[in-house]
């Protein structure tokens, strides 16, 4: 049985370079919010100012595994990006979901009419 190093030595330098580039691309496709922020060269303090929260709030946000889509959208936008959601299925091409991660329209509060008081 051959080791990984032995197998890697068998393939040529060009092929090894191609494998390394593909591995880097796959790794880059998946990041935590913290890794994404760092890749964008942003500090937690700068993100906190952009989001209107404390630096501690950014730290807690980056550690959460369950976020509201609106919170995730605001965070990605504060980094200069746009959030899109893609549903992937084994039997068809990926589908970009619309209307889910978009900013909610500003609504004006409606005044509730009170029934006239009986005298």
PECORBEL-V99374 format. One line per field, one symbol per residue. burial: b if it has 9 or more other ideal C-beta (glycine too) atoms within 8 Angstrom, else e. A space follows every 50 residues. Layout:
burial = ???
This chain:
burial = eeeeeebeeeeeeeebeebeeeeeeeeeeeeebeebbeeeeeebeebbee beeeeebbbebbeeeeeebebbbbbbbbbeeebebeeeeeeeeebebeee beeeeeeeeeeeeeeeeee
